[in-house]
Amino acid sequence: MSTLVIYNPISGAGRAHQLAVGLERAAGEAGLEVVLMPTRPEPPDSWLRTPLVSHDRLVVVGGDGAVRAAAAEAAHADVPLIHLPAGNENLFAREFEMTDDLDEVVRRLRTGVIRRIDLASVAADGGPAEMMVLMASVGFDADVVHDLASRRRGPVRHLSYLLPAIRSFLRFAPAGMQVTVDDGGIIDAGVAIMMVANARQYACRLDPAARARMDDGRLDLLVLPCRGRLGLLRWMLTLVRRRQLEDRRTMYLEGRRFRLEFDKPVHWQLDGDPPHHSALIRTLVVEIETGVLPVLEHPRTA
């Protein structure tokens, strides 16, 4: 059994590389073959597809962006994936109780049980589709993500979001939207912020789409009507209290395909990062791909 370990060189200010080297040492002591490889900014099929052919396991060391970069290729090669978290939120690792305990990672490599989960494809304004692992959203969080990315210099820490959040709050102006679920009719959702979720996990453990599951063959759409900054503050408080799904104003829908149309150009984010294409969009189409990614779970959680 051979394991490919890819690591984001800048994740955690170099911590991802240290973890990868530590895993190589721990796996070697356990008699496991491990090959290290840094991630690259180019499309993953250009640098990950060929190496995966000769490996049985894939460990991604980094944050959720590194997981998203690798997920489509792991699904294509049908190679089980483990996330060794070294980012800020590490939502994928949290979902599957994966930690930075190297002995635990080695145990998963040796005795882990494969579980297949859903991914989703996302296309903006009819452009090329991108892979979604966790969520896509439009609204305040997307504005923050784009503000941070436009000014980013080096590794991102939690405090890095503070000034982008303040700037995004001061210029917050949500868009009106219309929603189509599967083959149904058009739903006028009004002026709102929204999220399409494949996973329940979200930053700061707010978990807006709390009913989302990664292996149910469906996506969850959360729409929170919101016309301005005061409404945004109210929703933030509601989310902190975990009462958003009890609020009568909340629209919560499930489906295999969502089409969202906005009345003005909006920013959107994908798994906590800006998308590779079309920063400002008017249309977003999100569609489920059922059971395509094998994940290696510890036997006690399977």
Backbone bond lengths (Angstrom), bond angles and torsions (degrees), N, CA, C in turn:
res aa  C-N    CA-C-N  psi(-1)  N-CA   C-N-CA  omega(-1)  CA-C   N-CA-C  phi
1 M - - - 1.469 - - 1.521 108.88 -
2 S 1.332 116.64 127.84 1.459 122.31 -178.21 1.525 109.48 -120.27
3 T 1.336 115.98 136.57 1.460 121.79 -177.16 1.520 110.01 -117.72
4 L 1.331 115.93 130.00 1.456 121.71 172.82 1.524 107.78 -94.97
5 V 1.326 116.61 126.69 1.457 122.53 178.64 1.517 108.29 -113.14
6 I 1.332 116.12 114.20 1.463 119.37 177.18 1.525 107.94 -106.65
7 Y 1.322 116.64 143.39 1.453 120.51 -177.10 1.523 109.67 -136.98
8 N 1.320 115.25 142.73 1.454 121.59 176.64 1.526 108.15 -82.29
9 P 1.334 118.88 115.22 1.467 120.75 -173.77 1.523 114.23 -61.01
10 I 1.363 118.55 -25.03 1.463 119.73 -177.03 1.525 112.39 -103.98
11 S 1.333 118.07 -4.83 1.458 120.21 -177.58 1.526 110.78 -68.30
12 G 1.344 114.89 132.11 1.465 119.32 178.73 1.515 112.96 64.18
13 A 1.334 117.39 29.95 1.475 121.56 179.28 1.526 111.70 54.58
14 G 1.321 116.22 43.20 1.456 121.32 179.03 1.515 114.38 94.11
15 R 1.324 117.29 -4.56 1.463 120.19 -178.32 1.522 111.17 -65.74
16 A 1.340 117.50 -32.67 1.462 120.15 -179.49 1.526 111.06 -61.08
17 H 1.334 117.02 -41.54 1.461 120.17 178.39 1.522 110.53 -64.27
18 Q 1.319 117.42 -42.08 1.471 120.90 179.06 1.527 111.02 -61.71
19 L 1.345 116.25 -41.75 1.465 119.79 178.71 1.525 111.22 -65.51
20 A 1.333 116.36 -39.58 1.466 120.13 179.74 1.530 110.77 -62.60
21 V 1.323 116.10 -43.88 1.464 119.92 178.29 1.528 110.40 -64.82
22 G 1.326 116.53 -41.25 1.458 119.72 177.83 1.518 112.18 -63.14
23 L 1.337 117.05 -39.01 1.459 120.59 177.81 1.523 110.82 -66.44
24 E 1.313 116.59 -38.78 1.469 119.86 177.78 1.522 110.07 -59.30
25 R 1.317 117.00 -41.44 1.459 121.28 -179.81 1.542 110.76 -68.93
26 A 1.350 116.56 -45.74 1.468 120.17 -178.95 1.526 111.19 -65.36
27 A 1.325 116.70 -39.63 1.460 119.72 179.50 1.522 110.92 -67.89
28 G 1.345 117.28 -38.91 1.462 120.63 178.05 1.510 111.78 -62.09
29 E 1.339 116.21 -39.42 1.464 119.65 178.43 1.524 111.59 -66.39
30 A 1.350 116.45 -24.71 1.462 120.94 178.61 1.527 112.07 -91.46
31 G 1.334 116.41 3.32 1.455 120.28 178.32 1.510 114.66 81.76
32 L 1.343 117.52 19.54 1.461 121.64 179.98 1.527 110.21 -101.80
33 E 1.311 115.57 142.15 1.467 121.43 178.40 1.519 109.39 -87.87
34 V 1.337 116.22 127.29 1.458 122.07 -177.17 1.524 109.22 -132.99
35 V 1.337 115.72 138.68 1.464 122.13 175.70 1.522 107.81 -123.19
36 L 1.346 117.68 128.09 1.458 122.29 179.56 1.521 111.03 -94.91
37 M 1.344 115.75 143.52 1.462 120.55 177.25 1.536 109.14 -152.69
38 P 1.340 118.52 128.42 1.465 119.60 177.10 1.522 111.26 -73.59
39 T 1.338 116.10 149.25 1.459 119.56 173.76 1.529 109.35 -72.40
40 R 1.330 114.78 162.11 1.457 120.60 179.93 1.519 109.81 -130.68
41 P 1.337 118.60 156.69 1.474 121.01 -177.84 1.519 113.29 -74.00
42 E 1.340 118.16 -17.38 1.466 120.47 -179.63 1.537 110.52 -69.23
43 P 1.332 118.16 164.11 1.467 120.92 176.95 1.526 110.76 -52.64
44 P 1.338 117.55 135.04 1.468 120.61 -173.34 1.518 114.87 -58.62
45 D 1.331 117.93 -28.95 1.468 118.10 -179.04 1.525 111.61 -64.99
46 S 1.349 117.33 -19.62 1.461 120.18 -178.15 1.525 112.93 -82.42
47 W 1.345 117.29 -18.27 1.469 118.55 -177.35 1.529 114.51 -131.14
48 L 1.345 116.73 -14.03 1.461 118.77 -176.23 1.522 112.88 -107.65
49 R 1.314 117.60 -28.64 1.468 120.23 -172.55 1.522 112.15 -61.43
50 T 1.315 117.86 -47.98 1.468 120.40 -177.58 1.523 112.55 -66.27
51 P 1.346 120.36 -46.81 1.468 119.03 178.19 1.531 113.67 -60.46
52 L 1.343 117.93 -33.55 1.467 120.11 -177.29 1.532 112.48 -65.01
53 V 1.320 116.42 -24.12 1.470 119.50 -178.25 1.515 111.54 -58.94
54 S 1.319 117.90 -32.65 1.465 121.17 -174.71 1.526 113.09 -102.03
55 H 1.353 117.48 19.35 1.453 120.68 179.04 1.522 111.37 -131.51
56 D 1.335 115.54 153.27 1.465 121.89 -177.27 1.522 112.76 -102.47
57 R 1.319 117.18 -15.76 1.452 122.21 -178.03 1.527 108.84 -139.94
58 L 1.342 116.01 153.05 1.461 121.04 176.39 1.521 108.80 -131.69
59 V 1.332 116.58 123.95 1.463 121.98 173.59 1.524 107.51 -109.67
60 V 1.332 116.24 126.04 1.460 122.39 178.84 1.525 107.93 -105.05
61 V 1.332 116.81 115.48 1.463 122.01 179.36 1.524 107.61 -104.02
62 G 1.318 115.58 115.30 1.456 120.16 -176.71 1.512 109.69 155.60
63 G 1.327 115.96 -155.25 1.455 120.76 178.89 1.516 111.55 -99.66
64 D 1.335 115.08 -165.69 1.459 119.92 -178.06 1.526 112.34 -67.46
65 G 1.335 117.33 -26.57 1.457 119.56 175.97 1.518 112.02 -64.33
66 A 1.333 116.34 -38.33 1.463 119.83 177.63 1.523 111.06 -67.25
67 V 1.338 116.44 -36.80 1.469 119.79 176.99 1.527 109.99 -63.26
68 R 1.330 116.43 -45.73 1.471 119.06 179.85 1.529 111.08 -61.84
69 A 1.338 116.90 -38.83 1.458 119.79 179.63 1.523 111.68 -62.08
70 A 1.335 116.62 -33.35 1.465 120.61 -175.02 1.516 113.66 -93.40
71 A 1.328 118.31 -20.85 1.463 121.44 -168.12 1.524 113.17 -61.06
72 A 1.315 117.15 -44.65 1.459 119.29 -177.44 1.525 111.34 -63.51
73 E 1.334 116.86 -38.62 1.465 119.73 -179.98 1.525 111.34 -72.66
74 A 1.334 117.31 -36.52 1.465 119.87 175.48 1.525 110.40 -63.16
75 A 1.335 116.27 -40.35 1.463 120.01 177.43 1.526 110.92 -66.07
76 H 1.324 116.87 -41.93 1.466 121.62 179.98 1.520 111.36 -62.10
77 A 1.347 116.55 -40.64 1.464 120.86 -178.22 1.526 112.42 -87.44
78 D 1.341 116.88 -8.61 1.465 123.24 -176.20 1.535 110.42 57.64
79 V 1.325 115.50 45.21 1.465 122.76 179.18 1.530 108.29 -108.14
80 P 1.330 118.79 122.80 1.465 121.61 -178.82 1.526 112.17 -61.68
81 L 1.328 115.05 141.69 1.464 122.56 -173.47 1.531 110.99 -113.65
82 I 1.327 115.22 142.14 1.462 123.44 170.09 1.529 107.49 -125.13
83 H 1.320 116.47 138.52 1.462 121.33 174.85 1.522 108.74 -102.15
84 L 1.329 116.54 119.49 1.456 122.48 172.22 1.530 105.24 -100.79
85 P 1.343 118.00 102.72 1.465 120.88 -166.45 1.521 114.39 -71.24
86 A 1.352 114.88 132.49 1.464 120.57 176.53 1.524 110.46 -145.45
87 G 1.332 116.29 20.32 1.457 120.71 179.23 1.520 111.60 -104.21
88 N 1.343 116.29 -157.22 1.459 120.90 -178.79 1.527 112.20 -85.40
89 E 1.324 117.43 -53.90 1.456 120.63 -175.68 1.525 112.80 -101.33
90 N 1.329 117.53 -38.98 1.475 121.28 176.70 1.531 111.43 55.15
91 L 1.334 115.48 53.86 1.459 120.63 -174.23 1.525 112.06 -68.23
92 F 1.323 116.94 -38.10 1.466 119.97 179.27 1.516 110.50 -62.85
93 A 1.320 116.51 -45.42 1.470 120.47 178.92 1.522 110.63 -62.32
94 R 1.329 116.97 -40.29 1.462 120.14 179.45 1.530 111.00 -62.40
95 E 1.309 116.14 -40.51 1.471 120.21 -179.38 1.521 111.78 -59.06
96 F 1.332 117.10 -36.65 1.462 120.83 -175.19 1.528 112.79 -110.02
97 E 1.338 116.10 18.13 1.459 122.05 177.15 1.530 111.53 53.68
98 M 1.316 115.82 40.76 1.458 121.89 175.25 1.529 108.62 -94.42
99 T 1.320 116.78 135.37 1.456 121.46 -176.30 1.529 110.28 -126.17
100 D 1.342 115.38 -179.96 1.465 119.83 176.97 1.527 111.61 -91.81
101 D 1.321 117.42 16.58 1.463 122.56 173.72 1.534 108.22 -74.21
102 L 1.323 116.92 108.74 1.458 120.57 -173.56 1.528 112.44 -64.44
103 D 1.312 117.20 -34.90 1.467 119.71 176.94 1.532 110.82 -63.90
104 E 1.334 115.85 -37.44 1.462 119.92 177.74 1.527 110.93 -64.95
105 V 1.338 116.50 -40.10 1.466 120.01 177.82 1.524 110.16 -62.85
106 V 1.311 116.95 -43.22 1.469 120.41 178.47 1.523 110.66 -61.57
107 R 1.333 117.51 -40.31 1.469 119.90 177.96 1.519 111.27 -62.93
108 R 1.328 117.08 -39.46 1.470 119.30 177.20 1.524 110.61 -64.24
109 L 1.326 116.61 -40.52 1.459 119.72 -179.87 1.523 111.19 -62.76
110 R 1.311 116.73 -35.66 1.465 120.48 -176.49 1.521 112.99 -84.32
111 T 1.336 117.91 -38.46 1.468 119.90 -170.65 1.524 113.54 -128.91
112 G 1.333 117.30 8.33 1.459 120.63 -175.99 1.525 113.49 -63.06
113 V 1.321 114.40 153.86 1.459 122.65 179.30 1.522 108.80 -109.69
114 I 1.316 116.88 134.77 1.461 121.29 -176.35 1.532 110.53 -79.59
115 R 1.327 115.54 131.33 1.466 123.18 172.99 1.520 108.07 -125.93
116 R 1.314 116.88 132.61 1.464 120.41 -178.08 1.522 110.44 -96.95
117 I 1.326 115.61 131.48 1.459 120.48 -177.94 1.526 110.37 -123.59
118 D 1.331 114.13 166.59 1.459 121.45 -178.76 1.526 111.16 -85.10
119 L 1.315 115.02 150.47 1.460 122.86 165.35 1.528 106.96 -121.94
120 A 1.315 116.87 178.71 1.459 119.67 176.61 1.520 109.10 -142.86
121 S 1.318 115.79 152.58 1.462 121.24 173.18 1.522 108.31 -105.69
122 V 1.330 115.48 142.69 1.463 121.38 -176.84 1.520 108.30 -130.44
123 A 1.328 116.08 127.44 1.459 121.25 178.10 1.520 109.08 -125.18
124 A 1.325 116.64 132.26 1.459 122.38 -179.56 1.520 110.05 -110.58
125 D 1.328 115.52 129.12 1.465 122.07 177.00 1.523 112.40 52.73
126 G 1.329 116.75 36.04 1.457 120.70 177.80 1.513 114.50 74.37
127 G 1.324 118.18 9.69 1.454 121.86 -179.00 1.509 112.59 -81.41
128 P 1.335 117.47 -171.08 1.464 121.16 -179.25 1.524 111.81 -64.98
129 A 1.318 116.65 143.70 1.461 121.52 -178.33 1.524 110.61 -75.38
130 E 1.324 115.37 144.71 1.457 122.54 172.23 1.517 108.94 -117.34
131 M 1.328 115.98 154.27 1.459 121.43 -179.53 1.527 110.31 -81.18
132 M 1.325 116.47 136.49 1.456 122.46 173.79 1.518 108.80 -117.80
133 V 1.324 116.47 128.94 1.461 121.48 176.51 1.521 110.35 -99.99
134 L 1.330 117.58 -46.55 1.470 122.01 -171.21 1.517 113.44 -108.37
135 M 1.331 117.11 -60.24 1.451 119.88 -174.95 1.518 111.73 -163.61
136 A 1.344 114.69 160.44 1.460 122.53 168.47 1.522 106.67 -131.81
137 S 1.333 116.57 142.96 1.459 117.70 -177.85 1.517 111.38 -147.40
138 V 1.336 113.76 160.14 1.462 123.40 175.03 1.521 106.95 -130.16
139 G 1.321 116.06 133.02 1.452 119.12 -179.68 1.508 111.30 139.61
140 F 1.324 116.32 -150.90 1.462 121.98 -174.93 1.522 112.53 -58.80
141 D 1.344 118.15 -46.08 1.466 119.31 -176.30 1.517 111.46 -65.51
142 A 1.334 116.81 -35.73 1.464 119.85 177.27 1.528 111.06 -65.76
143 D 1.341 116.48 -39.73 1.465 119.82 177.22 1.527 110.75 -61.71
144 V 1.327 116.64 -41.36 1.464 121.01 179.03 1.523 110.66 -62.44
145 V 1.318 117.05 -45.52 1.463 122.19 -179.16 1.526 110.75 -59.19
146 H 1.321 116.64 -43.88 1.468 119.62 -178.76 1.522 111.82 -71.17
147 D 1.323 117.45 -38.21 1.464 120.25 176.87 1.522 110.19 -60.95
148 L 1.332 116.60 -46.16 1.462 120.48 179.87 1.525 111.16 -62.26
149 A 1.337 116.67 -45.39 1.465 120.37 -177.91 1.526 111.90 -62.44
150 S 1.326 117.00 -34.48 1.469 119.97 -178.22 1.519 112.86 -71.68
151 R 1.344 117.02 -17.81 1.461 121.22 -177.07 1.523 112.03 -119.26
152 R 1.304 117.49 4.06 1.459 121.27 -172.44 1.524 111.77 -64.05
153 R 1.330 114.83 134.89 1.461 122.17 173.87 1.526 107.57 -136.48
154 G 1.312 117.43 97.48 1.450 120.48 179.38 1.512 112.84 87.97
155 P 1.344 116.88 -164.25 1.472 121.97 -175.76 1.527 111.88 -62.17
156 V 1.347 115.32 150.01 1.460 122.43 179.15 1.522 109.50 -101.40
157 R 1.325 116.09 131.88 1.462 122.42 174.67 1.529 108.68 -118.23
158 H 1.316 117.53 171.94 1.457 119.80 -178.69 1.527 111.82 -57.38
159 L 1.329 117.26 -40.96 1.468 120.44 -179.44 1.525 112.28 -66.03
160 S 1.327 116.62 -19.10 1.460 120.11 179.48 1.521 111.89 -62.09
161 Y 1.340 116.50 -21.52 1.466 120.73 -176.82 1.522 113.14 -85.44
162 L 1.327 118.19 -10.95 1.453 120.42 -172.11 1.528 112.98 -61.83
163 L 1.334 117.74 -57.88 1.466 120.11 -178.57 1.524 111.84 -64.82
164 P 1.356 120.23 -43.25 1.471 118.83 174.46 1.528 112.84 -56.94
165 A 1.341 117.69 -37.07 1.462 120.64 179.05 1.529 110.99 -66.36
166 I 1.322 117.17 -41.02 1.472 120.28 179.14 1.517 110.31 -65.20
167 R 1.339 116.77 -45.96 1.465 119.94 -179.86 1.523 110.69 -63.16
168 S 1.323 117.27 -42.65 1.465 120.97 -178.84 1.522 111.05 -66.45
169 F 1.331 117.32 -36.27 1.462 120.54 178.21 1.528 110.67 -65.10
170 L 1.323 117.00 -42.98 1.469 120.63 -176.91 1.528 112.16 -66.12
171 R 1.334 117.92 -29.24 1.468 119.77 179.92 1.529 112.23 -106.96
172 F 1.316 117.50 16.07 1.460 122.31 -176.15 1.530 111.05 -61.07
173 A 1.318 116.59 124.90 1.467 123.05 179.33 1.528 108.04 -150.67
174 P 1.335 118.41 85.70 1.465 121.62 -174.22 1.522 112.61 -65.90
175 A 1.318 114.81 159.48 1.466 122.46 -177.47 1.520 110.90 -101.53
176 G 1.323 115.71 156.89 1.448 120.96 168.91 1.519 109.44 -80.42
177 M 1.336 116.68 150.81 1.461 119.04 -176.62 1.518 112.12 -144.47
178 Q 1.326 114.38 154.83 1.453 122.84 171.66 1.520 108.23 -121.85
179 V 1.330 115.88 144.80 1.461 122.04 -172.88 1.515 110.11 -126.43
180 T 1.326 115.87 136.63 1.458 121.85 170.48 1.520 108.11 -122.58
181 V 1.326 116.95 127.34 1.463 123.03 -179.13 1.522 108.80 -108.36
182 D 1.332 116.65 122.06 1.463 122.43 -179.04 1.527 109.50 51.20
183 D 1.332 118.53 -123.82 1.469 121.06 -178.36 1.524 111.66 -103.99
184 G 1.331 117.09 20.13 1.453 121.10 -178.51 1.513 112.81 -79.81
185 G 1.321 115.09 -176.08 1.448 120.95 179.53 1.511 112.22 -81.48
186 I 1.333 115.09 175.46 1.459 121.79 -179.19 1.531 109.69 -79.15
187 I 1.323 115.58 132.26 1.462 122.67 177.15 1.524 108.55 -109.91
188 D 1.327 116.80 124.68 1.462 120.74 176.66 1.526 108.28 -83.44
189 A 1.333 116.47 109.63 1.462 121.32 -176.62 1.522 112.50 -91.43
190 G 1.328 117.86 -5.25 1.450 120.93 179.88 1.523 112.70 71.83
191 V 1.313 115.94 -164.30 1.470 121.73 178.23 1.519 107.82 -80.76
192 A 1.336 116.22 124.57 1.464 118.93 -170.70 1.521 110.72 -163.77
193 I 1.338 114.39 169.77 1.456 122.64 165.23 1.521 106.72 -108.38
194 M 1.336 117.15 151.93 1.458 118.15 -173.23 1.515 111.53 -147.97
195 M 1.345 113.92 159.37 1.458 121.92 176.33 1.521 108.97 -144.63
196 V 1.340 116.26 134.96 1.458 122.03 167.91 1.526 106.33 -104.63
197 A 1.334 116.77 121.20 1.458 120.70 -170.86 1.522 111.82 -120.04
198 N 1.316 114.56 138.89 1.460 122.41 169.32 1.521 109.91 -102.34
199 A 1.323 116.94 -21.42 1.469 123.29 -178.67 1.520 109.59 -128.57
200 R 1.308 116.68 154.45 1.470 121.33 178.56 1.516 111.98 -79.22
201 Q 1.333 117.60 -19.55 1.463 121.37 -173.31 1.525 111.38 -72.58
202 Y 1.353 115.06 144.69 1.448 120.99 178.13 1.533 108.28 -153.77
203 A 1.313 116.20 166.73 1.463 122.15 -176.56 1.526 111.62 -58.75
204 C 1.329 115.30 146.84 1.465 123.66 177.70 1.524 111.57 59.05
205 R 1.314 116.67 19.81 1.477 122.90 179.52 1.526 112.61 58.30
206 L 1.333 116.78 30.67 1.464 120.52 176.75 1.529 111.48 -74.64
207 D 1.332 116.96 -38.43 1.467 123.83 173.20 1.530 112.46 50.76
208 P 1.345 118.50 63.84 1.473 121.10 -176.74 1.538 113.40 -60.18
209 A 1.337 117.26 -44.96 1.467 121.37 -179.26 1.523 108.53 -92.56
210 A 1.327 115.53 69.42 1.464 121.16 -168.57 1.523 113.69 -67.50
211 R 1.318 118.05 -16.52 1.466 120.31 -179.15 1.530 113.23 -91.86
212 A 1.311 117.18 -6.09 1.466 120.52 -175.67 1.524 111.08 -66.48
213 R 1.323 115.31 141.21 1.455 122.23 177.15 1.527 108.67 -134.15
214 M 1.334 116.21 144.31 1.456 120.17 -172.43 1.522 113.67 -87.88
215 D 1.318 117.95 2.60 1.466 119.16 -179.91 1.528 112.01 -134.52
216 D 1.350 116.96 24.24 1.464 119.29 -177.69 1.521 113.65 -100.21
217 G 1.342 117.12 2.62 1.458 120.30 178.02 1.514 114.40 72.40
218 R 1.328 117.34 16.25 1.454 121.02 -178.07 1.531 109.98 -140.80
219 L 1.328 114.64 159.69 1.449 122.33 173.17 1.522 108.98 -109.44
220 D 1.325 116.83 155.66 1.459 122.35 179.54 1.523 108.92 -115.98
221 L 1.323 116.57 131.51 1.461 122.69 177.98 1.520 109.43 -111.29
222 L 1.316 115.72 123.00 1.459 122.78 176.86 1.518 108.63 -112.30
223 V 1.330 116.99 122.85 1.459 122.28 178.01 1.517 108.01 -122.02
224 L 1.334 116.43 124.74 1.458 122.57 -179.43 1.530 108.38 -116.62
225 P 1.342 117.83 105.16 1.468 120.25 178.67 1.519 111.26 -56.22
226 C 1.321 115.89 130.53 1.477 119.02 -172.29 1.519 108.51 -162.02
227 R 1.344 116.79 120.48 1.460 120.26 -175.64 1.524 113.86 -103.17
228 G 1.321 117.75 -12.04 1.458 117.91 -177.38 1.512 112.44 -172.64
229 R 1.328 115.12 -166.65 1.464 120.38 -172.92 1.534 112.60 -65.85
230 L 1.327 117.34 -37.80 1.458 119.23 179.59 1.529 110.71 -63.51
231 G 1.336 115.65 -43.03 1.462 119.75 177.37 1.518 111.85 -63.51
232 L 1.331 116.60 -36.97 1.464 120.15 178.06 1.530 110.57 -63.57
233 L 1.319 117.57 -43.62 1.468 120.76 178.25 1.533 110.88 -60.98
234 R 1.316 116.46 -39.26 1.465 119.58 178.97 1.525 111.34 -64.26
235 W 1.339 115.87 -41.21 1.465 118.69 179.03 1.523 110.79 -68.48
236 M 1.316 117.70 -36.47 1.460 119.52 177.46 1.521 110.97 -59.88
237 L 1.330 116.31 -43.21 1.461 120.35 177.91 1.526 110.25 -64.55
238 T 1.324 116.70 -40.58 1.467 120.47 178.95 1.522 110.90 -62.90
239 L 1.319 116.84 -40.45 1.455 120.87 179.41 1.528 111.20 -66.99
240 V 1.321 116.65 -41.26 1.461 119.85 177.92 1.522 110.06 -60.61
241 R 1.310 117.10 -36.67 1.468 121.98 179.62 1.530 112.50 -82.70
242 R 1.337 116.10 -4.00 1.476 122.50 -178.94 1.532 111.83 57.45
243 R 1.343 115.74 43.45 1.450 120.51 -178.99 1.526 111.96 -114.60
244 Q 1.347 118.17 9.29 1.458 119.88 -173.00 1.530 113.26 -63.13
245 L 1.322 118.21 -33.51 1.463 120.04 -177.71 1.528 111.81 -80.49
246 E 1.318 117.08 -10.40 1.453 121.41 175.74 1.523 112.32 -92.65
247 D 1.324 116.74 -12.67 1.462 121.05 -176.41 1.532 109.93 -76.59
248 R 1.318 117.38 130.52 1.471 121.21 -176.67 1.520 112.53 -66.53
249 R 1.332 117.95 -18.54 1.463 120.44 179.20 1.526 112.62 -79.32
250 T 1.314 117.75 -18.34 1.467 122.05 -175.79 1.526 110.93 -70.38
251 M 1.320 115.81 135.02 1.463 121.84 170.13 1.524 107.51 -105.52
252 Y 1.322 116.23 122.04 1.462 121.16 -178.81 1.520 107.78 -130.56
253 L 1.337 116.07 115.66 1.455 121.90 -175.60 1.525 109.94 -127.07
254 E 1.324 116.03 152.12 1.459 121.98 175.48 1.522 109.45 -121.85
255 G 1.326 116.34 147.24 1.451 119.87 179.03 1.516 110.88 -176.77
256 R 1.313 115.19 176.47 1.464 121.00 178.49 1.527 111.53 -96.19
257 R 1.328 116.22 -18.76 1.465 119.91 -177.69 1.526 109.45 -148.85
258 F 1.319 115.78 129.09 1.459 121.49 176.78 1.528 109.21 -121.33
259 R 1.314 114.52 135.03 1.465 120.74 170.86 1.522 107.15 -117.83
260 L 1.325 116.68 125.19 1.463 122.22 -177.93 1.523 109.33 -121.75
261 E 1.315 115.55 129.18 1.460 121.40 179.16 1.521 108.57 -120.95
262 F 1.327 116.23 134.21 1.460 121.83 -174.63 1.530 109.77 -114.61
263 D 1.335 115.79 150.05 1.464 119.25 -174.67 1.527 113.10 -84.92
264 K 1.338 116.23 0.47 1.465 120.71 174.13 1.523 107.76 -157.79
265 P 1.318 118.56 162.44 1.473 119.75 179.26 1.518 111.53 -61.77
266 V 1.330 115.74 136.26 1.465 121.56 -178.01 1.526 110.16 -133.37
267 H 1.337 115.66 152.96 1.462 120.61 169.47 1.527 109.21 -77.20
268 W 1.325 115.41 153.13 1.466 119.79 172.27 1.513 109.19 -140.86
269 Q 1.318 115.76 154.95 1.461 120.15 178.78 1.525 109.06 -126.87
270 L 1.327 114.16 156.38 1.460 121.68 -175.07 1.530 108.20 -133.07
271 D 1.327 116.70 111.47 1.470 121.93 -179.29 1.524 112.50 55.13
272 G 1.342 115.50 33.79 1.457 120.02 176.39 1.513 115.62 87.48
273 D 1.333 117.62 4.61 1.463 121.86 -179.86 1.521 109.97 -129.24
274 P 1.351 117.52 158.36 1.463 119.25 172.11 1.530 109.51 -65.47
275 P 1.317 118.26 144.20 1.470 119.87 176.15 1.521 110.87 -69.02
276 H 1.328 115.19 163.25 1.462 119.56 179.06 1.523 112.07 -74.61
277 H 1.333 117.09 -23.35 1.461 121.13 -176.52 1.532 109.58 -124.94
278 S 1.319 116.42 147.62 1.466 123.00 166.86 1.523 113.27 55.06
279 A 1.317 116.59 79.30 1.461 120.35 179.01 1.525 111.53 -64.35
280 L 1.338 117.42 -41.35 1.458 122.58 176.75 1.519 108.92 -107.24
281 I 1.318 116.70 129.67 1.460 120.88 -172.81 1.526 110.76 -135.70
282 R 1.352 115.24 165.18 1.462 121.70 172.27 1.526 112.07 -118.66
283 T 1.348 116.59 -19.35 1.469 120.86 -176.96 1.519 109.42 -138.63
284 L 1.334 116.26 139.56 1.457 122.44 178.66 1.526 108.66 -136.06
285 V 1.337 116.29 130.28 1.465 121.80 178.10 1.528 107.84 -122.35
286 V 1.328 116.40 122.61 1.462 122.61 -178.16 1.530 107.99 -121.61
287 E 1.337 115.96 128.21 1.470 120.37 -175.38 1.523 110.48 -136.38
288 I 1.324 116.73 137.08 1.460 122.71 -175.80 1.522 111.67 -76.17
289 E 1.333 115.89 146.20 1.459 123.23 168.80 1.522 105.76 -123.26
290 T 1.318 116.28 108.85 1.459 121.63 -165.58 1.523 113.24 -81.84
291 G 1.332 115.90 129.53 1.459 122.78 169.89 1.509 115.78 58.64
292 V 1.332 117.63 38.37 1.463 119.89 -173.17 1.524 113.94 -98.82
293 L 1.346 118.00 -18.28 1.463 120.10 -176.06 1.526 110.43 -108.62
294 P 1.349 118.64 117.09 1.467 120.03 174.17 1.522 110.93 -79.85
295 V 1.324 116.08 129.66 1.466 123.34 178.02 1.512 107.97 -117.81
296 L 1.318 116.49 140.60 1.465 121.18 -178.22 1.524 109.44 -94.74
297 E 1.314 116.20 109.13 1.463 121.98 178.86 1.518 110.73 -99.27
298 H 1.324 114.49 151.99 1.458 119.15 173.19 1.526 108.33 -70.52
299 P 1.331 118.60 142.08 1.475 120.32 -177.69 1.520 114.47 -53.00
300 R 1.337 117.36 -31.28 1.474 119.24 -177.97 1.507 112.37 -71.93
301 T 1.377 118.66 -18.01 1.452 120.80 179.59 1.501 112.27 -105.80
302 A 1.338 118.49 -6.76 1.472 120.62 -175.14 1.526 110.79 -74.93
